[in-house]
Amino acid sequence: EGWLSLTGVIQHSSNIGAAKIALDIGAQRLGKKLHALGFGHRPKIRLSGASAGILAAPEQWGLVETANIAFGQGVAVTTLQLATAFATLAHQGQRVYPRLRLSEPVHMGAQVFLPSSVAAVNKMLVAATQREGTGFRAVPKGYRVAGKTGTAQRANHHGGYDKDKFTAVFAGFVPADRPALVIAVEINEPKKSIYGGTVAAPVFRAIAANALPYLGVLPDHPATVHIPPEPKHPKVQQTKGMPDMSGLSLREVHRLAHQHGWTVRLHGSGWVVRQKPKSGNSIKQHEMIEVWLHE
């Protein structure tokens, strides 16, 4: 509950915030930019399996469709299209067409966004990978990442979405201020967690951490970037009194509370980032615990 800045909408993956922004922009302007980025069009690449995805003409969007498309429903996007869109942001808003081999010439397209607008958006994407953002697990030590998590329900054969099948995504570029790599990670139907920040972001980090030194791109601030520990699934590190629930999913919190007879007050969604009482503090049966989660 409460107000979020535009940066906060990106940083905390707010569907409500994205929908409100899209409705303010309007279907025509939003649709024009999405098409300019290549969504809804088959990529100009010699790859027989490349798909156009699905993006209806803005004239067909109502208010519901406009709001849904803002946070990823009612539209189908390929991983290649997603990577291409982030490459456009990494090139100061100028469209970049994908290629299969580095020996092929780079094909640049139209200026989709003003460089000043891209600079503002990129700052928001960096904020999304900071400790309070959903993508903090994507940051390799010594680098800054501009990127975004995604957690999408998978479409079914009945024109709707499956309630228990998801795709976890993290896409972005690194280093944020002098991009050398655009990486898009997509994990279909993950098992331990459904969230892009939990399962896709660490893959991004591993790829970047190994590829950047190979490319000669060395870290800038090795002492200032913190790599958070991987979430603990599904066991809880036991201590005397209150256990450490950091990294646990919502389901695991409920299971643990049921085992001990606690009542739970929850804030947010995703995995646990803060708890009350703190780990190690004494706690009685039937006591209330408070848990804060982030994607």
Disulfide bonds with the S-S distance in Angstrom:
none
